[in-house]
């Protein structure tokens, strides 16, 4: 008799966490578009593609290890590499420093919320991430 081995994948989906990730992604995109300095912004386009994946997870109510790895990959791309897309994303208006500071405060707050939302999800698989 041949036994079949069925691998049961863990579902990392927690609705509230993905809703928070969706909202923080949407807020970050909105803030970045508000202060967008170039016609085509790679960071904004990349975030929009990421957000489509979040919508899909919310629709399917499932987040497997591959999805979690993809989210962690985005986390690294946005924040942890030397040239992190979001780590180094700032606004600068040489003629209006007050606007520059206001914009960077808004962008910084939105980046922090987004990073915290991603972290809540990926730390389930990668508990060695520090709080």
Order of alpha helices (4+ residues) and beta strands (2+ residues): alpha-alpha-alpha-alpha
